[in-house]
Amino acid sequence: MPRRKRNPFTCPICGTRAEPKKTWQLVSPFPDSKGRITVTIMGSFECPKCGHKWRGVVSKLKVGGASETTSSGSGGEPAREEGPVFEIDIDEE
Ligand SMILES: [Zn+2]
């Protein structure tokens, strides 16, 4: 699966930067090999210029597991910000 790195904040049509109008969390129902749950923060965007709407992954975080700091695998940019505490809702749609 090719993993293209695209800035989720950038309009895929015209390249204008947009802010997410709405974000929500997707919680993986299964832990990874280290017992951590992956929480994906999704966002819905709307381009202020061309009006295109899209969704993208705003951020991903892993919760649980040991106190080991997240060592991202290959080629990830170390964009780790101390964000707000996310409430995790396990309910699935
Ligand atoms: Zn656009």
PDB file of the backbone (N, CA, C, O) and the ligand in Angstrom, with CONECT records:
HET     ZN  A 101       1
ATOM      1  N   MET A   1       0.840  -1.198   0.000  1.00  0.00           N
ATOM      2  CA  MET A   1       0.000   0.000   0.000  1.00  0.00           C
ATOM      3  C   MET A   1       0.874   1.247   0.000  1.00  0.00           C
ATOM      4  O   MET A   1       1.594   1.491   0.968  1.00  0.00           O
ATOM      5  N   PRO A   2       0.829   1.992  -1.004  1.00  0.00           N
ATOM      6  CA  PRO A   2       1.663   3.209  -1.014  1.00  0.00           C
ATOM      7  C   PRO A   2       1.176   4.195   0.036  1.00  0.00           C
ATOM      8  O   PRO A   2      -0.022   4.416   0.211  1.00  0.00           O
ATOM      9  N   ARG A   3       2.112   4.757   0.702  1.00  0.00           N
ATOM     10  CA  ARG A   3       1.740   5.658   1.786  1.00  0.00           C
ATOM     11  C   ARG A   3       2.192   7.056   1.428  1.00  0.00           C
ATOM     12  O   ARG A   3       3.302   7.486   1.739  1.00  0.00           O
ATOM     13  N   ARG A   4       1.298   7.734   0.770  1.00  0.00           N
ATOM     14  CA  ARG A   4       1.662   9.083   0.368  1.00  0.00           C
ATOM     15  C   ARG A   4       1.488  10.018   1.538  1.00  0.00           C
ATOM     16  O   ARG A   4       0.500   9.966   2.270  1.00  0.00           O
ATOM     17  N   LYS A   5       2.454  10.855   1.690  1.00  0.00           N
ATOM     18  CA  LYS A   5       2.337  11.828   2.762  1.00  0.00           C
ATOM     19  C   LYS A   5       1.720  13.085   2.220  1.00  0.00           C
ATOM     20  O   LYS A   5       2.319  13.823   1.438  1.00  0.00           O
ATOM     21  N   ARG A   6       0.536  13.301   2.649  1.00  0.00           N
ATOM     22  CA  ARG A   6      -0.145  14.487   2.189  1.00  0.00           C
ATOM     23  C   ARG A   6      -0.559  15.259   3.425  1.00  0.00           C
ATOM     24  O   ARG A   6      -1.009  14.694   4.422  1.00  0.00           O
ATOM     25  N   ASN A   7      -0.402  16.506   3.333  1.00  0.00           N
ATOM     26  CA  ASN A   7      -0.824  17.320   4.459  1.00  0.00           C
ATOM     27  C   ASN A   7      -2.346  17.345   4.514  1.00  0.00           C
ATOM     28  O   ASN A   7      -2.997  17.828   3.587  1.00  0.00           O
ATOM     29  N   PRO A   8      -2.897  16.839   5.570  1.00  0.00           N
ATOM     30  CA  PRO A   8      -4.362  16.763   5.622  1.00  0.00           C
ATOM     31  C   PRO A   8      -5.007  18.138   5.707  1.00  0.00           C
ATOM     32  O   PRO A   8      -6.207  18.285   5.477  1.00  0.00           O
ATOM     33  N   PHE A   9      -4.216  19.127   6.032  1.00  0.00           N
ATOM     34  CA  PHE A   9      -4.766  20.465   6.170  1.00  0.00           C
ATOM     35  C   PHE A   9      -4.783  21.216   4.846  1.00  0.00           C
ATOM     36  O   PHE A   9      -5.249  22.353   4.773  1.00  0.00           O
ATOM     37  N   THR A  10      -4.282  20.583   3.817  1.00  0.00           N
ATOM     38  CA  THR A  10      -4.177  21.268   2.538  1.00  0.00           C
ATOM     39  C   THR A  10      -5.211  20.728   1.569  1.00  0.00           C
ATOM     40  O   THR A  10      -5.368  19.517   1.415  1.00  0.00           O
ATOM     41  N   CYS A  11      -5.900  21.625   0.929  1.00  0.00           N
ATOM     42  CA  CYS A  11      -6.920  21.236  -0.036  1.00  0.00           C
ATOM     43  C   CYS A  11      -6.295  20.416  -1.156  1.00  0.00           C
ATOM     44  O   CYS A  11      -5.338  20.862  -1.790  1.00  0.00           O
ATOM     45  N   PRO A  12      -6.828  19.215  -1.408  1.00  0.00           N
ATOM     46  CA  PRO A  12      -6.262  18.379  -2.478  1.00  0.00           C
ATOM     47  C   PRO A  12      -6.530  18.945  -3.862  1.00  0.00           C
ATOM     48  O   PRO A  12      -5.909  18.519  -4.836  1.00  0.00           O
ATOM     49  N   ILE A  13      -7.422  19.874  -3.958  1.00  0.00           N
ATOM     50  CA  ILE A  13      -7.735  20.448  -5.264  1.00  0.00           C
ATOM     51  C   ILE A  13      -6.848  21.644  -5.562  1.00  0.00           C
ATOM     52  O   ILE A  13      -6.192  21.699  -6.602  1.00  0.00           O
ATOM     53  N   CYS A  14      -6.834  22.578  -4.665  1.00  0.00           N
ATOM     54  CA  CYS A  14      -6.135  23.825  -4.980  1.00  0.00           C
ATOM     55  C   CYS A  14      -4.985  24.130  -4.030  1.00  0.00           C
ATOM     56  O   CYS A  14      -4.254  25.101  -4.230  1.00  0.00           O
ATOM     57  N   GLY A  15      -4.824  23.325  -3.022  1.00  0.00           N
ATOM     58  CA  GLY A  15      -3.669  23.501  -2.159  1.00  0.00           C
ATOM     59  C   GLY A  15      -3.806  24.576  -1.100  1.00  0.00           C
ATOM     60  O   GLY A  15      -2.832  24.934  -0.438  1.00  0.00           O
ATOM     61  N   THR A  16      -4.989  25.079  -0.944  1.00  0.00           N
ATOM     62  CA  THR A  16      -5.191  26.086   0.091  1.00  0.00           C
ATOM     63  C   THR A  16      -5.247  25.420   1.459  1.00  0.00           C
ATOM     64  O   THR A  16      -5.821  24.344   1.628  1.00  0.00           O
ATOM     65  N   ARG A  17      -4.660  26.063   2.391  1.00  0.00           N
ATOM     66  CA  ARG A  17      -4.676  25.501   3.731  1.00  0.00           C
ATOM     67  C   ARG A  17      -6.018  25.777   4.397  1.00  0.00           C
ATOM     68  O   ARG A  17      -6.566  26.876   4.305  1.00  0.00           O
ATOM     69  N   ALA A  18      -6.521  24.771   5.055  1.00  0.00           N
ATOM     70  CA  ALA A  18      -7.805  24.917   5.726  1.00  0.00           C
ATOM     71  C   ALA A  18      -7.704  24.374   7.141  1.00  0.00           C
ATOM     72  O   ALA A  18      -6.839  23.556   7.455  1.00  0.00           O
ATOM     73  N   GLU A  19      -8.578  24.833   7.955  1.00  0.00           N
ATOM     74  CA  GLU A  19      -8.665  24.319   9.310  1.00  0.00           C
ATOM     75  C   GLU A  19      -9.813  23.321   9.366  1.00  0.00           C
ATOM     76  O   GLU A  19     -10.816  23.486   8.672  1.00  0.00           O
ATOM     77  N   PRO A  20      -9.670  22.300  10.179  1.00  0.00           N
ATOM     78  CA  PRO A  20     -10.768  21.337  10.286  1.00  0.00           C
ATOM     79  C   PRO A  20     -12.011  21.998  10.874  1.00  0.00           C
ATOM     80  O   PRO A  20     -11.943  22.725  11.865  1.00  0.00           O
ATOM     81  N   LYS A  21     -13.136  21.728  10.240  1.00  0.00           N
ATOM     82  CA  LYS A  21     -14.389  22.257  10.768  1.00  0.00           C
ATOM     83  C   LYS A  21     -14.866  21.402  11.924  1.00  0.00           C
ATOM     84  O   LYS A  21     -15.580  21.855  12.818  1.00  0.00           O
ATOM     85  N   LYS A  22     -14.455  20.176  11.873  1.00  0.00           N
ATOM     86  CA  LYS A  22     -14.932  19.244  12.878  1.00  0.00           C
ATOM     87  C   LYS A  22     -13.886  18.154  13.016  1.00  0.00           C
ATOM     88  O   LYS A  22     -13.286  17.733  12.028  1.00  0.00           O
ATOM     89  N   THR A  23     -13.676  17.714  14.196  1.00  0.00           N
ATOM     90  CA  THR A  23     -12.766  16.585  14.396  1.00  0.00           C
ATOM     91  C   THR A  23     -13.450  15.542  15.258  1.00  0.00           C
ATOM     92  O   THR A  23     -14.321  15.843  16.075  1.00  0.00           O
ATOM     93  N   TRP A  24     -13.038  14.342  15.053  1.00  0.00           N
ATOM     94  CA  TRP A  24     -13.556  13.275  15.902  1.00  0.00           C
ATOM     95  C   TRP A  24     -12.504  12.183  15.984  1.00  0.00           C
ATOM     96  O   TRP A  24     -11.517  12.185  15.248  1.00  0.00           O
ATOM     97  N   GLN A  25     -12.734  11.267  16.882  1.00  0.00           N
ATOM     98  CA  GLN A  25     -11.747  10.213  17.102  1.00  0.00           C
ATOM     99  C   GLN A  25     -12.262   8.871  16.618  1.00  0.00           C
ATOM    100  O   GLN A  25     -13.428   8.516  16.791  1.00  0.00           O
ATOM    101  N   LEU A  26     -11.368   8.160  16.020  1.00  0.00           N
ATOM    102  CA  LEU A  26     -11.641   6.768  15.701  1.00  0.00           C
ATOM    103  C   LEU A  26     -10.738   5.914  16.585  1.00  0.00           C
ATOM    104  O   LEU A  26      -9.514   6.043  16.555  1.00  0.00           O
ATOM    105  N   VAL A  27     -11.338   5.076  17.339  1.00  0.00           N
ATOM    106  CA  VAL A  27     -10.551   4.244  18.248  1.00  0.00           C
ATOM    107  C   VAL A  27     -10.470   2.845  17.688  1.00  0.00           C
ATOM    108  O   VAL A  27     -11.484   2.197  17.427  1.00  0.00           O
ATOM    109  N   SER A  28      -9.268   2.399  17.512  1.00  0.00           N
ATOM    110  CA  SER A  28      -9.082   1.037  17.032  1.00  0.00           C
ATOM    111  C   SER A  28      -9.609   0.049  18.056  1.00  0.00           C
ATOM    112  O   SER A  28      -9.291   0.158  19.240  1.00  0.00           O
ATOM    113  N   PRO A  29     -10.399  -0.903  17.623  1.00  0.00           N
ATOM    114  CA  PRO A  29     -10.964  -1.855  18.590  1.00  0.00           C
ATOM    115  C   PRO A  29      -9.944  -2.852  19.099  1.00  0.00           C
ATOM    116  O   PRO A  29     -10.183  -3.527  20.100  1.00  0.00           O
ATOM    117  N   PHE A  30      -8.822  -2.953  18.433  1.00  0.00           N
ATOM    118  CA  PHE A  30      -7.834  -3.939  18.850  1.00  0.00           C
ATOM    119  C   PHE A  30      -6.514  -3.254  19.166  1.00  0.00           C
ATOM    120  O   PHE A  30      -6.105  -2.327  18.468  1.00  0.00           O
ATOM    121  N   PRO A  31      -5.868  -3.703  20.194  1.00  0.00           N
ATOM    122  CA  PRO A  31      -4.548  -3.152  20.506  1.00  0.00           C
ATOM    123  C   PRO A  31      -3.503  -3.640  19.505  1.00  0.00           C
ATOM    124  O   PRO A  31      -3.682  -4.668  18.852  1.00  0.00           O
ATOM    125  N   ASP A  32      -2.435  -2.901  19.397  1.00  0.00           N
ATOM    126  CA  ASP A  32      -1.350  -3.354  18.539  1.00  0.00           C
ATOM    127  C   ASP A  32      -0.486  -4.352  19.295  1.00  0.00           C
ATOM    128  O   ASP A  32      -0.831  -4.795  20.391  1.00  0.00           O
ATOM    129  N   SER A  33       0.636  -4.691  18.689  1.00  0.00           N
ATOM    130  CA  SER A  33       1.459  -5.760  19.273  1.00  0.00           C
ATOM    131  C   SER A  33       2.012  -5.392  20.640  1.00  0.00           C
ATOM    132  O   SER A  33       2.439  -6.261  21.401  1.00  0.00           O
ATOM    133  N   LYS A  34       2.002  -4.107  20.946  1.00  0.00           N
ATOM    134  CA  LYS A  34       2.516  -3.700  22.251  1.00  0.00           C
ATOM    135  C   LYS A  34       1.395  -3.365  23.221  1.00  0.00           C
ATOM    136  O   LYS A  34       1.616  -2.778  24.281  1.00  0.00           O
ATOM    137  N   GLY A  35       0.215  -3.744  22.841  1.00  0.00           N
ATOM    138  CA  GLY A  35      -0.895  -3.555  23.762  1.00  0.00           C
ATOM    139  C   GLY A  35      -1.447  -2.143  23.793  1.00  0.00           C
ATOM    140  O   GLY A  35      -2.165  -1.757  24.715  1.00  0.00           O
ATOM    141  N   ARG A  36      -1.103  -1.391  22.779  1.00  0.00           N
ATOM    142  CA  ARG A  36      -1.594  -0.021  22.757  1.00  0.00           C
ATOM    143  C   ARG A  36      -2.755   0.111  21.788  1.00  0.00           C
ATOM    144  O   ARG A  36      -2.852  -0.596  20.785  1.00  0.00           O
ATOM    145  N   ILE A  37      -3.607   1.018  22.120  1.00  0.00           N
ATOM    146  CA  ILE A  37      -4.741   1.286  21.251  1.00  0.00           C
ATOM    147  C   ILE A  37      -4.401   2.512  20.408  1.00  0.00           C
ATOM    148  O   ILE A  37      -3.913   3.523  20.913  1.00  0.00           O
ATOM    149  N   THR A  38      -4.665   2.396  19.142  1.00  0.00           N
ATOM    150  CA  THR A  38      -4.420   3.529  18.264  1.00  0.00           C
ATOM    151  C   THR A  38      -5.679   4.378  18.175  1.00  0.00           C
ATOM    152  O   THR A  38      -6.763   3.888  17.860  1.00  0.00           O
ATOM    153  N   VAL A  39      -5.509   5.636  18.457  1.00  0.00           N
ATOM    154  CA  VAL A  39      -6.611   6.571  18.334  1.00  0.00           C
ATOM    155  C   VAL A  39      -6.293   7.491  17.167  1.00  0.00           C
ATOM    156  O   VAL A  39      -5.268   8.173  17.156  1.00  0.00           O
ATOM    157  N   THR A  40      -7.171   7.497  16.203  1.00  0.00           N
ATOM    158  CA  THR A  40      -6.975   8.342  15.038  1.00  0.00           C
ATOM    159  C   THR A  40      -7.893   9.549  15.147  1.00  0.00           C
ATOM    160  O   THR A  40      -9.105   9.417  15.316  1.00  0.00           O
ATOM    161  N   ILE A  41      -7.299  10.707  15.046  1.00  0.00           N
ATOM    162  CA  ILE A  41      -8.096  11.921  15.058  1.00  0.00           C
ATOM    163  C   ILE A  41      -8.409  12.284  13.612  1.00  0.00           C
ATOM    164  O   ILE A  41      -7.514  12.599  12.828  1.00  0.00           O
ATOM    165  N   MET A  42      -9.664  12.235  13.282  1.00  0.00           N
ATOM    166  CA  MET A  42     -10.083  12.577  11.930  1.00  0.00           C
ATOM    167  C   MET A  42     -10.625  14.003  11.924  1.00  0.00           C
ATOM    168  O   MET A  42     -11.100  14.518  12.935  1.00  0.00           O
ATOM    169  N   GLY A  43     -10.537  14.603  10.776  1.00  0.00           N
ATOM    170  CA  GLY A  43     -11.089  15.940  10.659  1.00  0.00           C
ATOM    171  C   GLY A  43     -11.835  16.084   9.345  1.00  0.00           C
ATOM    172  O   GLY A  43     -11.465  15.486   8.335  1.00  0.00           O
ATOM    173  N   SER A  44     -12.869  16.867   9.373  1.00  0.00           N
ATOM    174  CA  SER A  44     -13.526  17.205   8.114  1.00  0.00           C
ATOM    175  C   SER A  44     -13.169  18.654   7.794  1.00  0.00           C
ATOM    176  O   SER A  44     -13.240  19.548   8.637  1.00  0.00           O
ATOM    177  N   PHE A  45     -12.790  18.835   6.560  1.00  0.00           N
ATOM    178  CA  PHE A  45     -12.280  20.122   6.131  1.00  0.00           C
ATOM    179  C   PHE A  45     -13.152  20.693   5.020  1.00  0.00           C
ATOM    180  O   PHE A  45     -13.825  19.963   4.293  1.00  0.00           O
ATOM    181  N   GLU A  46     -13.120  21.982   4.912  1.00  0.00           N
ATOM    182  CA  GLU A  46     -13.763  22.618   3.773  1.00  0.00           C
ATOM    183  C   GLU A  46     -12.853  23.729   3.313  1.00  0.00           C
ATOM    184  O   GLU A  46     -12.458  24.600   4.088  1.00  0.00           O
ATOM    185  N   CYS A  47     -12.531  23.681   2.044  1.00  0.00           N
ATOM    186  CA  CYS A  47     -11.600  24.659   1.502  1.00  0.00           C
ATOM    187  C   CYS A  47     -12.253  26.033   1.449  1.00  0.00           C
ATOM    188  O   CYS A  47     -13.345  26.179   0.900  1.00  0.00           O
ATOM    189  N   PRO A  48     -11.595  27.039   2.014  1.00  0.00           N
ATOM    190  CA  PRO A  48     -12.162  28.380   1.991  1.00  0.00           C
ATOM    191  C   PRO A  48     -12.107  29.005   0.603  1.00  0.00           C
ATOM    192  O   PRO A  48     -12.756  30.017   0.339  1.00  0.00           O
ATOM    193  N   LYS A  49     -11.341  28.404  -0.262  1.00  0.00           N
ATOM    194  CA  LYS A  49     -11.170  29.000  -1.585  1.00  0.00           C
ATOM    195  C   LYS A  49     -12.092  28.368  -2.624  1.00  0.00           C
ATOM    196  O   LYS A  49     -12.849  29.067  -3.298  1.00  0.00           O
ATOM    197  N   CYS A  50     -12.024  27.049  -2.749  1.00  0.00           N
ATOM    198  CA  CYS A  50     -12.795  26.393  -3.803  1.00  0.00           C
ATOM    199  C   CYS A  50     -13.996  25.625  -3.269  1.00  0.00           C
ATOM    200  O   CYS A  50     -14.811  25.124  -4.043  1.00  0.00           O
ATOM    201  N   GLY A  51     -14.103  25.535  -1.965  1.00  0.00           N
ATOM    202  CA  GLY A  51     -15.283  24.902  -1.401  1.00  0.00           C
ATOM    203  C   GLY A  51     -15.236  23.390  -1.351  1.00  0.00           C
ATOM    204  O   GLY A  51     -16.198  22.744  -0.935  1.00  0.00           O
ATOM    205  N   HIS A  52     -14.130  22.832  -1.771  1.00  0.00           N
ATOM    206  CA  HIS A  52     -13.992  21.378  -1.731  1.00  0.00           C
ATOM    207  C   HIS A  52     -14.030  20.894  -0.285  1.00  0.00           C
ATOM    208  O   HIS A  52     -13.482  21.520   0.622  1.00  0.00           O
ATOM    209  N   LYS A  53     -14.690  19.770  -0.109  1.00  0.00           N
ATOM    210  CA  LYS A  53     -14.750  19.193   1.225  1.00  0.00           C
ATOM    211  C   LYS A  53     -14.030  17.867   1.236  1.00  0.00           C
ATOM    212  O   LYS A  53     -14.137  17.079   0.296  1.00  0.00           O
ATOM    213  N   TRP A  54     -13.320  17.632   2.269  1.00  0.00           N
ATOM    214  CA  TRP A  54     -12.626  16.345   2.379  1.00  0.00           C
ATOM    215  C   TRP A  54     -12.431  16.005   3.850  1.00  0.00           C
ATOM    216  O   TRP A  54     -12.651  16.807   4.757  1.00  0.00           O
ATOM    217  N   ARG A  55     -12.012  14.789   4.017  1.00  0.00           N
ATOM    218  CA  ARG A  55     -11.696  14.337   5.368  1.00  0.00           C
ATOM    219  C   ARG A  55     -10.262  13.863   5.394  1.00  0.00           C
ATOM    220  O   ARG A  55      -9.743  13.352   4.402  1.00  0.00           O
ATOM    221  N   GLY A  56      -9.651  14.028   6.493  1.00  0.00           N
ATOM    222  CA  GLY A  56      -8.276  13.577   6.587  1.00  0.00           C
ATOM    223  C   GLY A  56      -7.921  13.227   8.011  1.00  0.00           C
ATOM    224  O   GLY A  56      -8.619  13.574   8.964  1.00  0.00           O
ATOM    225  N   VAL A  57      -6.824  12.536   8.120  1.00  0.00           N
ATOM    226  CA  VAL A  57      -6.318  12.180   9.441  1.00  0.00           C
ATOM    227  C   VAL A  57      -5.549  13.370   9.985  1.00  0.00           C
ATOM    228  O   VAL A  57      -4.528  13.779   9.432  1.00  0.00           O
ATOM    229  N   VAL A  58      -6.044  13.903  11.050  1.00  0.00           N
ATOM    230  CA  VAL A  58      -5.382  15.045  11.654  1.00  0.00           C
ATOM    231  C   VAL A  58      -4.189  14.595  12.474  1.00  0.00           C
ATOM    232  O   VAL A  58      -3.122  15.207  12.434  1.00  0.00           O
ATOM    233  N   SER A  59      -4.381  13.538  13.203  1.00  0.00           N
ATOM    234  CA  SER A  59      -3.293  13.036  14.021  1.00  0.00           C
ATOM    235  C   SER A  59      -3.627  11.637  14.521  1.00  0.00           C
ATOM    236  O   SER A  59      -4.781  11.210  14.546  1.00  0.00           O
ATOM    237  N   LYS A  60      -2.595  10.965  14.905  1.00  0.00           N
ATOM    238  CA  LYS A  60      -2.779   9.629  15.448  1.00  0.00           C
ATOM    239  C   LYS A  60      -2.029   9.555  16.753  1.00  0.00           C
ATOM    240  O   LYS A  60      -0.941  10.111  16.898  1.00  0.00           O
ATOM    241  N   LEU A  61      -2.607   8.882  17.673  1.00  0.00           N
ATOM    242  CA  LEU A  61      -1.868   8.697  18.906  1.00  0.00           C
ATOM    243  C   LEU A  61      -2.153   7.312  19.447  1.00  0.00           C
ATOM    244  O   LEU A  61      -3.177   6.694  19.155  1.00  0.00           O
ATOM    245  N   LYS A  62      -1.219   6.857  20.237  1.00  0.00           N
ATOM    246  CA  LYS A  62      -1.382   5.538  20.825  1.00  0.00           C
ATOM    247  C   LYS A  62      -1.519   5.701  22.313  1.00  0.00           C
ATOM    248  O   LYS A  62      -0.798   6.468  22.951  1.00  0.00           O
ATOM    249  N   VAL A  63      -2.444   4.976  22.841  1.00  0.00           N
ATOM    250  CA  VAL A  63      -2.663   5.072  24.272  1.00  0.00           C
ATOM    251  C   VAL A  63      -2.520   3.691  24.883  1.00  0.00           C
ATOM    252  O   VAL A  63      -2.703   2.667  24.225  1.00  0.00           O
ATOM    253  N   GLY A  64      -2.196   3.700  26.125  1.00  0.00           N
ATOM    254  CA  GLY A  64      -2.036   2.437  26.825  1.00  0.00           C
ATOM    255  C   GLY A  64      -0.640   1.893  26.649  1.00  0.00           C
ATOM    256  O   GLY A  64       0.253   2.593  26.173  1.00  0.00           O
ATOM    257  N   GLY A  65      -0.450   0.659  27.027  1.00  0.00           N
ATOM    258  CA  GLY A  65       0.863   0.064  26.915  1.00  0.00           C
ATOM    259  C   GLY A  65       1.788   0.582  27.991  1.00  0.00           C
ATOM    260  O   GLY A  65       1.364   1.205  28.965  1.00  0.00           O
ATOM    261  N   ALA A  66       3.046   0.311  27.792  1.00  0.00           N
ATOM    262  CA  ALA A  66       4.019   0.684  28.803  1.00  0.00           C
ATOM    263  C   ALA A  66       4.325   2.174  28.739  1.00  0.00           C
ATOM    264  O   ALA A  66       3.763   2.916  27.933  1.00  0.00           O
ATOM    265  N   SER A  67       5.232   2.583  29.611  1.00  0.00           N
ATOM    266  CA  SER A  67       5.566   3.996  29.676  1.00  0.00           C
ATOM    267  C   SER A  67       6.554   4.394  28.589  1.00  0.00           C
ATOM    268  O   SER A  67       7.051   5.520  28.551  1.00  0.00           O
ATOM    269  N   GLU A  68       6.811   3.484  27.748  1.00  0.00           N
ATOM    270  CA  GLU A  68       7.730   3.716  26.646  1.00  0.00           C
ATOM    271  C   GLU A  68       7.222   4.850  25.752  1.00  0.00           C
ATOM    272  O   GLU A  68       6.046   4.896  25.391  1.00  0.00           O
ATOM    273  N   THR A  69       8.104   5.733  25.417  1.00  0.00           N
ATOM    274  CA  THR A  69       7.675   6.830  24.560  1.00  0.00           C
ATOM    275  C   THR A  69       7.515   6.320  23.139  1.00  0.00           C
ATOM    276  O   THR A  69       8.202   5.396  22.704  1.00  0.00           O
ATOM    277  N   THR A  70       6.615   6.932  22.451  1.00  0.00           N
ATOM    278  CA  THR A  70       6.306   6.489  21.110  1.00  0.00           C
ATOM    279  C   THR A  70       7.511   6.661  20.213  1.00  0.00           C
ATOM    280  O   THR A  70       7.946   7.777  19.930  1.00  0.00           O
ATOM    281  N   SER A  71       8.037   5.550  19.777  1.00  0.00           N
ATOM    282  CA  SER A  71       9.113   5.648  18.811  1.00  0.00           C
ATOM    283  C   SER A  71       8.521   5.361  17.451  1.00  0.00           C
ATOM    284  O   SER A  71       8.292   4.211  17.076  1.00  0.00           O
ATOM    285  N   SER A  72       8.285   6.405  16.741  1.00  0.00           N
ATOM    286  CA  SER A  72       7.655   6.217  15.443  1.00  0.00           C
ATOM    287  C   SER A  72       8.630   5.504  14.529  1.00  0.00           C
ATOM    288  O   SER A  72       9.843   5.695  14.617  1.00  0.00           O
ATOM    289  N   GLY A  73       8.094   4.697  13.669  1.00  0.00           N
ATOM    290  CA  GLY A  73       8.923   3.849  12.844  1.00  0.00           C
ATOM    291  C   GLY A  73       9.745   4.603  11.838  1.00  0.00           C
ATOM    292  O   GLY A  73      10.645   5.356  12.209  1.00  0.00           O
ATOM    293  N   SER A  74       9.460   4.420  10.596  1.00  0.00           N
ATOM    294  CA  SER A  74      10.330   4.961   9.576  1.00  0.00           C
ATOM    295  C   SER A  74       9.779   6.262   9.019  1.00  0.00           C
ATOM    296  O   SER A  74       8.611   6.370   8.648  1.00  0.00           O
ATOM    297  N   GLY A  75      10.645   7.220   8.978  1.00  0.00           N
ATOM    298  CA  GLY A  75      10.370   8.423   8.202  1.00  0.00           C
ATOM    299  C   GLY A  75       9.240   9.296   8.687  1.00  0.00           C
ATOM    300  O   GLY A  75       8.803  10.192   7.964  1.00  0.00           O
ATOM    301  N   GLY A  76       8.765   9.066   9.866  1.00  0.00           N
ATOM    302  CA  GLY A  76       7.715   9.961  10.329  1.00  0.00           C
ATOM    303  C   GLY A  76       8.317  11.260  10.825  1.00  0.00           C
ATOM    304  O   GLY A  76       9.385  11.280  11.437  1.00  0.00           O
ATOM    305  N   GLU A  77       7.630  12.313  10.556  1.00  0.00           N
ATOM    306  CA  GLU A  77       8.154  13.557  11.080  1.00  0.00           C
ATOM    307  C   GLU A  77       7.774  13.652  12.556  1.00  0.00           C
ATOM    308  O   GLU A  77       6.653  13.322  12.942  1.00  0.00           O
ATOM    309  N   PRO A  78       8.690  14.090  13.348  1.00  0.00           N
ATOM    310  CA  PRO A  78       8.439  14.095  14.792  1.00  0.00           C
ATOM    311  C   PRO A  78       7.513  15.227  15.203  1.00  0.00           C
ATOM    312  O   PRO A  78       7.872  16.091  16.003  1.00  0.00           O
ATOM    313  N   ALA A  79       6.346  15.201  14.652  1.00  0.00           N
ATOM    314  CA  ALA A  79       5.394  16.255  14.977  1.00  0.00           C
ATOM    315  C   ALA A  79       4.550  15.808  16.147  1.00  0.00           C
ATOM    316  O   ALA A  79       3.375  15.465  16.010  1.00  0.00           O
ATOM    317  N   ARG A  80       5.172  15.824  17.270  1.00  0.00           N
ATOM    318  CA  ARG A  80       4.397  15.435  18.437  1.00  0.00           C
ATOM    319  C   ARG A  80       4.141  16.655  19.296  1.00  0.00           C
ATOM    320  O   ARG A  80       5.065  17.231  19.869  1.00  0.00           O
ATOM    321  N   GLU A  81       2.937  17.026  19.376  1.00  0.00           N
ATOM    322  CA  GLU A  81       2.608  18.194  20.168  1.00  0.00           C
ATOM    323  C   GLU A  81       1.841  17.751  21.394  1.00  0.00           C
ATOM    324  O   GLU A  81       1.075  16.787  21.384  1.00  0.00           O
ATOM    325  N   GLU A  82       2.078  18.483  22.416  1.00  0.00           N
ATOM    326  CA  GLU A  82       1.291  18.228  23.607  1.00  0.00           C
ATOM    327  C   GLU A  82      -0.078  18.824  23.388  1.00  0.00           C
ATOM    328  O   GLU A  82      -0.271  20.038  23.467  1.00  0.00           O
ATOM    329  N   GLY A  83      -0.987  17.983  23.123  1.00  0.00           N
ATOM    330  CA  GLY A  83      -2.325  18.483  22.835  1.00  0.00           C
ATOM    331  C   GLY A  83      -3.198  18.408  24.068  1.00  0.00           C
ATOM    332  O   GLY A  83      -2.750  18.055  25.159  1.00  0.00           O
ATOM    333  N   PRO A  84      -4.426  18.744  23.867  1.00  0.00           N
ATOM    334  CA  PRO A  84      -5.379  18.583  24.968  1.00  0.00           C
ATOM    335  C   PRO A  84      -5.620  17.109  25.236  1.00  0.00           C
ATOM    336  O   PRO A  84      -5.310  16.255  24.405  1.00  0.00           O
ATOM    337  N   VAL A  85      -6.151  16.831  26.354  1.00  0.00           N
ATOM    338  CA  VAL A  85      -6.454  15.450  26.687  1.00  0.00           C
ATOM    339  C   VAL A  85      -7.721  15.040  25.959  1.00  0.00           C
ATOM    340  O   VAL A  85      -8.774  15.664  26.093  1.00  0.00           O
ATOM    341  N   PHE A  86      -7.591  14.002  25.206  1.00  0.00           N
ATOM    342  CA  PHE A  86      -8.746  13.555  24.451  1.00  0.00           C
ATOM    343  C   PHE A  86      -9.559  12.557  25.260  1.00  0.00           C
ATOM    344  O   PHE A  86      -9.028  11.634  25.878  1.00  0.00           O
ATOM    345  N   GLU A  87     -10.811  12.772  25.233  1.00  0.00           N
ATOM    346  CA  GLU A  87     -11.670  11.778  25.848  1.00  0.00           C
ATOM    347  C   GLU A  87     -11.914  10.681  24.832  1.00  0.00           C
ATOM    348  O   GLU A  87     -12.241  10.931  23.672  1.00  0.00           O
ATOM    349  N   ILE A  88     -11.749   9.492  25.294  1.00  0.00           N
ATOM    350  CA  ILE A  88     -11.855   8.375  24.377  1.00  0.00           C
ATOM    351  C   ILE A  88     -13.196   7.693  24.527  1.00  0.00           C
ATOM    352  O   ILE A  88     -13.596   7.256  25.606  1.00  0.00           O
ATOM    353  N   ASP A  89     -13.852   7.625  23.423  1.00  0.00           N
ATOM    354  CA  ASP A  89     -15.178   7.047  23.415  1.00  0.00           C
ATOM    355  C   ASP A  89     -15.110   5.746  22.638  1.00  0.00           C
ATOM    356  O   ASP A  89     -14.825   5.740  21.441  1.00  0.00           O
ATOM    357  N   ILE A  90     -15.366   4.672  23.309  1.00  0.00           N
ATOM    358  CA  ILE A  90     -15.170   3.389  22.670  1.00  0.00           C
ATOM    359  C   ILE A  90     -16.352   2.989  21.780  1.00  0.00           C
ATOM    360  O   ILE A  90     -16.282   2.020  21.024  1.00  0.00           O
ATOM    361  N   ASP A  91     -17.395   3.733  21.887  1.00  0.00           N
ATOM    362  CA  ASP A  91     -18.574   3.379  21.079  1.00  0.00           C
ATOM    363  C   ASP A  91     -18.237   3.356  19.599  1.00  0.00           C
ATOM    364  O   ASP A  91     -17.544   4.233  19.082  1.00  0.00           O
ATOM    365  N   GLU A  92     -18.727   2.366  18.956  1.00  0.00           N
ATOM    366  CA  GLU A  92     -18.523   2.291  17.522  1.00  0.00           C
ATOM    367  C   GLU A  92     -19.799   2.667  16.814  1.00  0.00           C
ATOM    368  O   GLU A  92     -20.904   2.444  17.307  1.00  0.00           O
ATOM    369  N   GLU A  93     -19.618   3.234  15.661  1.00  0.00           N
ATOM    370  CA  GLU A  93     -20.811   3.612  14.913  1.00  0.00           C
ATOM    371  C   GLU A  93     -21.375   2.403  14.221  1.00  0.00           C
ATOM    372  O   GLU A  93     -22.389   2.504  13.532  1.00  0.00           O
TER     373      GLU A  93
HETATM  374 ZN    ZN A 101      -9.510  24.242  -2.555  1.00  0.00          ZN2+
END
